């Protein structure tokens, strides 16, 4: 069974084939390539942990506090 990411990749490749002769698409693709080479498209990182680990840490802290 195909994953969602695989489906999106396949559709993206189809659209790229359809738009390969479109000058606006070429300009946009070149722009994104320049941005990528400059390292300006880095993914956004988050400093907060996922919600499930917050509860785990708070629970562990409470357990440790009760042992004191």
HTML snippet that shows the backbone in 3Dmol.js (N, CA, C, O; Angstrom):
<script src="https://3Dmol.org/build/3Dmol-min.js"></script>
<div id="view" style="width:600px;height:400px;position:relative"></div>
<script>
const pdb = `
ATOM      1  N   UNK A   1       0.845  -1.189   0.000  1.00  0.00           N
ATOM      2  CA  UNK A   1       0.000   0.000   0.000  1.00  0.00           C
ATOM      3  C   UNK A   1       0.888   1.248   0.000  1.00  0.00           C
ATOM      4  O   UNK A   1       1.885   1.305   0.719  1.00  0.00           O
ATOM      5  N   UNK A   2       0.534   2.206  -0.778  1.00  0.00           N
ATOM      6  CA  UNK A   2       1.303   3.428  -0.944  1.00  0.00           C
ATOM      7  C   UNK A   2       1.048   4.385   0.226  1.00  0.00           C
ATOM      8  O   UNK A   2      -0.098   4.599   0.623  1.00  0.00           O
ATOM      9  N   UNK A   3       2.116   4.951   0.767  1.00  0.00           N
ATOM     10  CA  UNK A   3       1.963   5.911   1.858  1.00  0.00           C
ATOM     11  C   UNK A   3       1.556   7.270   1.296  1.00  0.00           C
ATOM     12  O   UNK A   3       1.652   7.510   0.093  1.00  0.00           O
ATOM     13  N   UNK A   4       1.108   8.139   2.167  1.00  0.00           N
ATOM     14  CA  UNK A   4       0.701   9.479   1.755  1.00  0.00           C
ATOM     15  C   UNK A   4       1.890  10.227   1.141  1.00  0.00           C
ATOM     16  O   UNK A   4       1.733  10.917   0.134  1.00  0.00           O
ATOM     17  N   UNK A   5       3.063  10.093   1.737  1.00  0.00           N
ATOM     18  CA  UNK A   5       4.255  10.765   1.210  1.00  0.00           C
ATOM     19  C   UNK A   5       4.580  10.275  -0.193  1.00  0.00           C
ATOM     20  O   UNK A   5       4.970  11.069  -1.050  1.00  0.00           O
ATOM     21  N   UNK A   6       4.426   8.997  -0.435  1.00  0.00           N
ATOM     22  CA  UNK A   6       4.687   8.437  -1.761  1.00  0.00           C
ATOM     23  C   UNK A   6       3.675   8.959  -2.784  1.00  0.00           C
ATOM     24  O   UNK A   6       4.038   9.261  -3.921  1.00  0.00           O
ATOM     25  N   UNK A   7       2.411   9.064  -2.379  1.00  0.00           N
ATOM     26  CA  UNK A   7       1.375   9.593  -3.265  1.00  0.00           C
ATOM     27  C   UNK A   7       1.664  11.051  -3.629  1.00  0.00           C
ATOM     28  O   UNK A   7       1.523  11.449  -4.785  1.00  0.00           O
ATOM     29  N   UNK A   8       2.065  11.831  -2.644  1.00  0.00           N
ATOM     30  CA  UNK A   8       2.376  13.239  -2.881  1.00  0.00           C
ATOM     31  C   UNK A   8       3.577  13.356  -3.807  1.00  0.00           C
ATOM     32  O   UNK A   8       3.582  14.181  -4.721  1.00  0.00           O
ATOM     33  N   UNK A   9       4.596  12.534  -3.573  1.00  0.00           N
ATOM     34  CA  UNK A   9       5.783  12.551  -4.427  1.00  0.00           C
ATOM     35  C   UNK A   9       5.426  12.213  -5.867  1.00  0.00           C
ATOM     36  O   UNK A   9       5.909  12.859  -6.797  1.00  0.00           O
ATOM     37  N   UNK A  10       4.580  11.201  -6.054  1.00  0.00           N
ATOM     38  CA  UNK A  10       4.166  10.782  -7.397  1.00  0.00           C
ATOM     39  C   UNK A  10       3.407  11.909  -8.099  1.00  0.00           C
ATOM     40  O   UNK A  10       3.666  12.193  -9.269  1.00  0.00           O
ATOM     41  N   UNK A  11       2.474  12.552  -7.396  1.00  0.00           N
ATOM     42  CA  UNK A  11       1.702  13.644  -7.987  1.00  0.00           C
ATOM     43  C   UNK A  11       2.598  14.840  -8.301  1.00  0.00           C
ATOM     44  O   UNK A  11       2.419  15.508  -9.320  1.00  0.00           O
ATOM     45  N   UNK A  12       3.544  15.101  -7.437  1.00  0.00           N
ATOM     46  CA  UNK A  12       4.486  16.191  -7.656  1.00  0.00           C
ATOM     47  C   UNK A  12       5.302  15.951  -8.920  1.00  0.00           C
ATOM     48  O   UNK A  12       5.521  16.875  -9.704  1.00  0.00           O
ATOM     49  N   UNK A  13       5.751  14.722  -9.120  1.00  0.00           N
ATOM     50  CA  UNK A  13       6.510  14.378 -10.322  1.00  0.00           C
ATOM     51  C   UNK A  13       5.649  14.505 -11.574  1.00  0.00           C
ATOM     52  O   UNK A  13       6.133  14.941 -12.618  1.00  0.00           O
ATOM     53  N   UNK A  14       4.367  14.126 -11.474  1.00  0.00           N
ATOM     54  CA  UNK A  14       3.448  14.278 -12.612  1.00  0.00           C
ATOM     55  C   UNK A  14       3.308  15.753 -12.989  1.00  0.00           C
ATOM     56  O   UNK A  14       3.382  16.114 -14.163  1.00  0.00           O
ATOM     57  N   UNK A  15       3.105  16.602 -11.973  1.00  0.00           N
ATOM     58  CA  UNK A  15       2.929  18.027 -12.233  1.00  0.00           C
ATOM     59  C   UNK A  15       4.195  18.645 -12.801  1.00  0.00           C
ATOM     60  O   UNK A  15       4.123  19.523 -13.661  1.00  0.00           O
ATOM     61  N   UNK A  16       5.351  18.199 -12.333  1.00  0.00           N
ATOM     62  CA  UNK A  16       6.611  18.718 -12.857  1.00  0.00           C
ATOM     63  C   UNK A  16       6.750  18.375 -14.338  1.00  0.00           C
ATOM     64  O   UNK A  16       7.247  19.186 -15.121  1.00  0.00           O
ATOM     65  N   UNK A  17       6.319  17.189 -14.721  1.00  0.00           N
ATOM     66  CA  UNK A  17       6.356  16.787 -16.128  1.00  0.00           C
ATOM     67  C   UNK A  17       5.418  17.651 -16.958  1.00  0.00           C
ATOM     68  O   UNK A  17       5.769  18.068 -18.062  1.00  0.00           O
ATOM     69  N   UNK A  18       4.242  17.918 -16.438  1.00  0.00           N
ATOM     70  CA  UNK A  18       3.256  18.733 -17.152  1.00  0.00           C
ATOM     71  C   UNK A  18       3.752  20.173 -17.295  1.00  0.00           C
ATOM     72  O   UNK A  18       3.547  20.802 -18.333  1.00  0.00           O
ATOM     73  N   UNK A  19       4.404  20.694 -16.254  1.00  0.00           N
ATOM     74  CA  UNK A  19       4.809  22.104 -16.240  1.00  0.00           C
ATOM     75  C   UNK A  19       6.230  22.357 -16.736  1.00  0.00           C
ATOM     76  O   UNK A  19       6.707  23.489 -16.661  1.00  0.00           O
ATOM     77  N   UNK A  20       6.914  21.339 -17.238  1.00  0.00           N
ATOM     78  CA  UNK A  20       8.329  21.497 -17.587  1.00  0.00           C
ATOM     79  C   UNK A  20       8.584  22.568 -18.640  1.00  0.00           C
ATOM     80  O   UNK A  20       9.680  23.126 -18.676  1.00  0.00           O
ATOM     81  N   UNK A  21       7.621  22.874 -19.494  1.00  0.00           N
ATOM     82  CA  UNK A  21       7.800  23.898 -20.522  1.00  0.00           C
ATOM     83  C   UNK A  21       7.263  25.270 -20.106  1.00  0.00           C
ATOM     84  O   UNK A  21       7.381  26.231 -20.866  1.00  0.00           O
ATOM     85  N   UNK A  22       6.691  25.370 -18.939  1.00  0.00           N
ATOM     86  CA  UNK A  22       6.138  26.633 -18.444  1.00  0.00           C
ATOM     87  C   UNK A  22       7.286  27.509 -17.919  1.00  0.00           C
ATOM     88  O   UNK A  22       8.008  27.102 -17.009  1.00  0.00           O
ATOM     89  N   UNK A  23       7.455  28.708 -18.489  1.00  0.00           N
ATOM     90  CA  UNK A  23       8.567  29.576 -18.085  1.00  0.00           C
ATOM     91  C   UNK A  23       8.449  30.040 -16.636  1.00  0.00           C
ATOM     92  O   UNK A  23       9.453  30.143 -15.931  1.00  0.00           O
ATOM     93  N   UNK A  24       7.229  30.317 -16.193  1.00  0.00           N
ATOM     94  CA  UNK A  24       7.042  30.749 -14.798  1.00  0.00           C
ATOM     95  C   UNK A  24       7.457  29.631 -13.842  1.00  0.00           C
ATOM     96  O   UNK A  24       8.094  29.889 -12.821  1.00  0.00           O
ATOM     97  N   UNK A  25       7.102  28.410 -14.167  1.00  0.00           N
ATOM     98  CA  UNK A  25       7.477  27.266 -13.332  1.00  0.00           C
ATOM     99  C   UNK A  25       8.990  27.105 -13.304  1.00  0.00           C
ATOM    100  O   UNK A  25       9.561  26.827 -12.249  1.00  0.00           O
ATOM    101  N   UNK A  26       9.656  27.278 -14.462  1.00  0.00           N
ATOM    102  CA  UNK A  26      11.120  27.168 -14.519  1.00  0.00           C
ATOM    103  C   UNK A  26      11.779  28.230 -13.643  1.00  0.00           C
ATOM    104  O   UNK A  26      12.730  27.943 -12.916  1.00  0.00           O
ATOM    105  N   UNK A  27      11.266  29.466 -13.719  1.00  0.00           N
ATOM    106  CA  UNK A  27      11.815  30.550 -12.897  1.00  0.00           C
ATOM    107  C   UNK A  27      11.640  30.253 -11.414  1.00  0.00           C
ATOM    108  O   UNK A  27      12.556  30.464 -10.620  1.00  0.00           O
ATOM    109  N   UNK A  28      10.482  29.773 -11.052  1.00  0.00           N
ATOM    110  CA  UNK A  28      10.206  29.442  -9.655  1.00  0.00           C
ATOM    111  C   UNK A  28      11.096  28.297  -9.175  1.00  0.00           C
ATOM    112  O   UNK A  28      11.618  28.331  -8.061  1.00  0.00           O
ATOM    113  N   UNK A  29      11.261  27.297 -10.013  1.00  0.00           N
ATOM    114  CA  UNK A  29      12.113  26.163  -9.661  1.00  0.00           C
ATOM    115  C   UNK A  29      13.568  26.610  -9.498  1.00  0.00           C
ATOM    116  O   UNK A  29      14.248  26.176  -8.568  1.00  0.00           O
ATOM    117  N   UNK A  30      14.045  27.468 -10.389  1.00  0.00           N
ATOM    118  CA  UNK A  30      15.407  28.001 -10.286  1.00  0.00           C
ATOM    119  C   UNK A  30      15.575  28.812  -9.006  1.00  0.00           C
ATOM    120  O   UNK A  30      16.605  28.728  -8.337  1.00  0.00           O
ATOM    121  N   UNK A  31      14.545  29.604  -8.671  1.00  0.00           N
ATOM    122  CA  UNK A  31      14.583  30.391  -7.442  1.00  0.00           C
ATOM    123  C   UNK A  31      14.708  29.489  -6.214  1.00  0.00           C
ATOM    124  O   UNK A  31      15.539  29.738  -5.340  1.00  0.00           O
ATOM    125  N   UNK A  32      13.887  28.448  -6.147  1.00  0.00           N
ATOM    126  CA  UNK A  32      13.954  27.525  -5.015  1.00  0.00           C
ATOM    127  C   UNK A  32      15.304  26.812  -4.955  1.00  0.00           C
ATOM    128  O   UNK A  32      15.822  26.546  -3.870  1.00  0.00           O
ATOM    129  N   UNK A  33      15.864  26.507  -6.105  1.00  0.00           N
ATOM    130  CA  UNK A  33      17.172  25.850  -6.139  1.00  0.00           C
ATOM    131  C   UNK A  33      18.261  26.775  -5.584  1.00  0.00           C
ATOM    132  O   UNK A  33      19.133  26.334  -4.836  1.00  0.00           O
ATOM    133  N   UNK A  34      18.206  28.065  -5.956  1.00  0.00           N
ATOM    134  CA  UNK A  34      19.171  29.042  -5.428  1.00  0.00           C
ATOM    135  C   UNK A  34      19.033  29.173  -3.913  1.00  0.00           C
ATOM    136  O   UNK A  34      20.029  29.208  -3.192  1.00  0.00           O
ATOM    137  N   UNK A  35      17.798  29.244  -3.443  1.00  0.00           N
ATOM    138  CA  UNK A  35      17.540  29.358  -2.001  1.00  0.00           C
ATOM    139  C   UNK A  35      18.086  28.133  -1.269  1.00  0.00           C
ATOM    140  O   UNK A  35      18.687  28.257  -0.202  1.00  0.00           O
ATOM    141  N   UNK A  36      17.874  26.955  -1.845  1.00  0.00           N
ATOM    142  CA  UNK A  36      18.353  25.722  -1.231  1.00  0.00           C
ATOM    143  C   UNK A  36      19.878  25.714  -1.166  1.00  0.00           C
ATOM    144  O   UNK A  36      20.454  25.338  -0.145  1.00  0.00           O
ATOM    145  N   UNK A  37      20.533  26.126  -2.249  1.00  0.00           N
ATOM    146  CA  UNK A  37      22.001  26.158  -2.277  1.00  0.00           C
ATOM    147  C   UNK A  37      22.570  27.141  -1.267  1.00  0.00           C
ATOM    148  O   UNK A  37      23.643  26.912  -0.708  1.00  0.00           O
ATOM    149  N   UNK A  38      21.855  28.234  -1.032  1.00  0.00           N
ATOM    150  CA  UNK A  38      22.299  29.222  -0.044  1.00  0.00           C
ATOM    151  C   UNK A  38      22.009  28.782   1.391  1.00  0.00           C
ATOM    152  O   UNK A  38      22.493  29.393   2.344  1.00  0.00           O
ATOM    153  N   UNK A  39      21.223  27.724   1.537  1.00  0.00           N
ATOM    154  CA  UNK A  39      20.892  27.224   2.871  1.00  0.00           C
ATOM    155  C   UNK A  39      19.828  28.036   3.582  1.00  0.00           C
ATOM    156  O   UNK A  39      19.743  28.010   4.810  1.00  0.00           O
ATOM    157  N   UNK A  40      19.024  28.751   2.830  1.00  0.00           N
ATOM    158  CA  UNK A  40      18.002  29.611   3.429  1.00  0.00           C
ATOM    159  C   UNK A  40      16.666  28.919   3.637  1.00  0.00           C
ATOM    160  O   UNK A  40      15.747  29.513   4.199  1.00  0.00           O
ATOM    161  N   UNK A  41      16.544  27.697   3.203  1.00  0.00           N
ATOM    162  CA  UNK A  41      15.263  26.993   3.342  1.00  0.00           C
ATOM    163  C   UNK A  41      15.333  25.922   4.426  1.00  0.00           C
ATOM    164  O   UNK A  41      14.683  24.882   4.319  1.00  0.00           O
ATOM    165  N   UNK A  42      16.109  26.174   5.453  1.00  0.00           N
ATOM    166  CA  UNK A  42      16.237  25.182   6.517  1.00  0.00           C
ATOM    167  C   UNK A  42      14.904  25.009   7.243  1.00  0.00           C
ATOM    168  O   UNK A  42      14.156  25.971   7.420  1.00  0.00           O
ATOM    169  N   UNK A  43      14.614  23.786   7.658  1.00  0.00           N
ATOM    170  CA  UNK A  43      13.338  23.543   8.349  1.00  0.00           C
ATOM    171  C   UNK A  43      13.304  24.254   9.701  1.00  0.00           C
ATOM    172  O   UNK A  43      14.333  24.464  10.344  1.00  0.00           O
ATOM    173  N   UNK A  44      12.121  24.608  10.100  1.00  0.00           N
ATOM    174  CA  UNK A  44      11.934  25.284  11.380  1.00  0.00           C
ATOM    175  C   UNK A  44      12.044  24.248  12.491  1.00  0.00           C
ATOM    176  O   UNK A  44      11.385  23.209  12.450  1.00  0.00           O
ATOM    177  N   UNK A  45      12.868  24.531  13.468  1.00  0.00           N
ATOM    178  CA  UNK A  45      13.006  23.638  14.608  1.00  0.00           C
ATOM    179  C   UNK A  45      12.247  24.180  15.802  1.00  0.00           C
ATOM    180  O   UNK A  45      12.156  25.393  15.990  1.00  0.00           O
ATOM    181  N   UNK A  46      11.716  23.309  16.586  1.00  0.00           N
ATOM    182  CA  UNK A  46      10.979  23.711  17.773  1.00  0.00           C
ATOM    183  C   UNK A  46      11.739  23.265  19.006  1.00  0.00           C
ATOM    184  O   UNK A  46      12.271  22.156  19.053  1.00  0.00           O
ATOM    185  N   UNK A  47      11.787  24.129  19.998  1.00  0.00           N
ATOM    186  CA  UNK A  47      12.544  23.809  21.196  1.00  0.00           C
ATOM    187  C   UNK A  47      11.693  23.159  22.286  1.00  0.00           C
ATOM    188  O   UNK A  47      12.226  22.704  23.298  1.00  0.00           O
ATOM    189  N   UNK A  48      10.379  23.113  22.089  1.00  0.00           N
ATOM    190  CA  UNK A  48       9.551  22.477  23.106  1.00  0.00           C
ATOM    191  C   UNK A  48       9.389  20.991  22.775  1.00  0.00           C
ATOM    192  O   UNK A  48       9.264  20.624  21.606  1.00  0.00           O
ATOM    193  N   UNK A  49       9.391  20.151  23.790  1.00  0.00           N
ATOM    194  CA  UNK A  49       9.227  18.715  23.530  1.00  0.00           C
ATOM    195  C   UNK A  49       7.780  18.383  23.166  1.00  0.00           C
ATOM    196  O   UNK A  49       6.872  19.161  23.459  1.00  0.00           O
ATOM    197  N   UNK A  50       7.566  17.240  22.534  1.00  0.00           N
ATOM    198  CA  UNK A  50       6.187  16.828  22.239  1.00  0.00           C
ATOM    199  C   UNK A  50       5.358  16.696  23.518  1.00  0.00           C
ATOM    200  O   UNK A  50       5.903  16.473  24.598  1.00  0.00           O
ATOM    201  N   UNK A  51       4.058  16.833  23.387  1.00  0.00           N
ATOM    202  CA  UNK A  51       3.184  16.837  24.566  1.00  0.00           C
ATOM    203  C   UNK A  51       3.303  15.576  25.407  1.00  0.00           C
ATOM    204  O   UNK A  51       3.247  15.652  26.634  1.00  0.00           O
ATOM    205  N   UNK A  52       3.464  14.429  24.785  1.00  0.00           N
ATOM    206  CA  UNK A  52       3.492  13.203  25.566  1.00  0.00           C
ATOM    207  C   UNK A  52       4.724  13.128  26.463  1.00  0.00           C
ATOM    208  O   UNK A  52       4.682  12.470  27.503  1.00  0.00           O
ATOM    209  N   UNK A  53       5.821  13.788  26.086  1.00  0.00           N
ATOM    210  CA  UNK A  53       7.001  13.747  26.948  1.00  0.00           C
ATOM    211  C   UNK A  53       6.910  14.752  28.087  1.00  0.00           C
ATOM    212  O   UNK A  53       7.542  14.570  29.128  1.00  0.00           O
ATOM    213  N   UNK A  54       6.121  15.822  27.896  1.00  0.00           N
ATOM    214  CA  UNK A  54       5.949  16.797  28.980  1.00  0.00           C
ATOM    215  C   UNK A  54       5.257  16.112  30.158  1.00  0.00           C
ATOM    216  O   UNK A  54       5.698  16.239  31.300  1.00  0.00           O
ATOM    217  N   UNK A  55       4.191  15.398  29.882  1.00  0.00           N
ATOM    218  CA  UNK A  55       3.482  14.700  30.948  1.00  0.00           C
ATOM    219  C   UNK A  55       4.354  13.667  31.626  1.00  0.00           C
ATOM    220  O   UNK A  55       4.299  13.503  32.844  1.00  0.00           O
ATOM    221  N   UNK A  56       5.151  12.978  30.851  1.00  0.00           N
ATOM    222  CA  UNK A  56       6.040  11.961  31.409  1.00  0.00           C
ATOM    223  C   UNK A  56       7.047  12.612  32.354  1.00  0.00           C
ATOM    224  O   UNK A  56       7.293  12.104  33.448  1.00  0.00           O
ATOM    225  N   UNK A  57       7.629  13.735  31.932  1.00  0.00           N
ATOM    226  CA  UNK A  57       8.603  14.407  32.783  1.00  0.00           C
ATOM    227  C   UNK A  57       7.966  14.940  34.062  1.00  0.00           C
ATOM    228  O   UNK A  57       8.546  14.832  35.142  1.00  0.00           O
ATOM    229  N   UNK A  58       6.772  15.516  33.937  1.00  0.00           N
ATOM    230  CA  UNK A  58       6.098  16.025  35.126  1.00  0.00           C
ATOM    231  C   UNK A  58       5.755  14.882  36.072  1.00  0.00           C
ATOM    232  O   UNK A  58       5.895  15.019  37.287  1.00  0.00           O
ATOM    233  N   UNK A  59       5.308  13.760  35.526  1.00  0.00           N
ATOM    234  CA  UNK A  59       4.994  12.596  36.338  1.00  0.00           C
ATOM    235  C   UNK A  59       6.252  12.099  37.043  1.00  0.00           C
ATOM    236  O   UNK A  59       6.215  11.796  38.236  1.00  0.00           O
ATOM    237  N   UNK A  60       7.351  12.014  36.324  1.00  0.00           N
ATOM    238  CA  UNK A  60       8.598  11.544  36.923  1.00  0.00           C
ATOM    239  C   UNK A  60       9.065  12.501  38.002  1.00  0.00           C
ATOM    240  O   UNK A  60       9.576  12.060  39.032  1.00  0.00           O
ATOM    241  N   UNK A  61       8.904  13.801  37.791  1.00  0.00           N
ATOM    242  CA  UNK A  61       9.303  14.776  38.792  1.00  0.00           C
ATOM    243  C   UNK A  61       8.455  14.603  40.052  1.00  0.00           C
ATOM    244  O   UNK A  61       8.987  14.639  41.161  1.00  0.00           O
ATOM    245  N   UNK A  62       7.156  14.419  39.897  1.00  0.00           N
ATOM    246  CA  UNK A  62       6.289  14.214  41.054  1.00  0.00           C
ATOM    247  C   UNK A  62       6.675  12.956  41.815  1.00  0.00           C
ATOM    248  O   UNK A  62       6.688  12.961  43.046  1.00  0.00           O
ATOM    249  N   UNK A  63       6.989  11.881  41.106  1.00  0.00           N
ATOM    250  CA  UNK A  63       7.375  10.643  41.753  1.00  0.00           C
ATOM    251  C   UNK A  63       8.678  10.850  42.525  1.00  0.00           C
ATOM    252  O   UNK A  63       8.807  10.380  43.656  1.00  0.00           O
ATOM    253  N   UNK A  64       9.629  11.538  41.934  1.00  0.00           N
ATOM    254  CA  UNK A  64      10.906  11.795  42.598  1.00  0.00           C
ATOM    255  C   UNK A  64      10.698  12.698  43.814  1.00  0.00           C
ATOM    256  O   UNK A  64      11.304  12.471  44.861  1.00  0.00           O
ATOM    257  N   UNK A  65       9.846  13.718  43.686  1.00  0.00           N
ATOM    258  CA  UNK A  65       9.575  14.620  44.811  1.00  0.00           C
ATOM    259  C   UNK A  65       8.928  13.851  45.970  1.00  0.00           C
ATOM    260  O   UNK A  65       9.218  14.146  47.130  1.00  0.00           O
ATOM    261  N   UNK A  66       8.073  12.889  45.689  1.00  0.00           N
ATOM    262  CA  UNK A  66       7.424  12.117  46.741  1.00  0.00           C
ATOM    263  C   UNK A  66       8.395  11.178  47.442  1.00  0.00           C
ATOM    264  O   UNK A  66       8.171  10.787  48.588  1.00  0.00           O
ATOM    265  N   UNK A  67       9.454  10.822  46.766  1.00  0.00           N
ATOM    266  CA  UNK A  67      10.440   9.911  47.368  1.00  0.00           C
ATOM    267  C   UNK A  67      11.385  10.651  48.318  1.00  0.00           C
ATOM    268  O   UNK A  67      12.071  10.014  49.117  1.00  0.00           O
ATOM    269  N   UNK A  68      11.431  11.967  48.247  1.00  0.00           N
ATOM    270  CA  UNK A  68      12.341  12.744  49.104  1.00  0.00           C
ATOM    271  C   UNK A  68      11.817  12.844  50.515  1.00  0.00           C
ATOM    272  O   UNK A  68      12.455  13.461  51.368  1.00  0.00           O
TER     273      UNK A  68
END
`;
const viewer = $3Dmol.createViewer("view");
viewer.addModel(pdb, "pdb");
viewer.setStyle({}, {cartoon: {color: "spectrum"}});
viewer.zoomTo();
viewer.render();
</script>
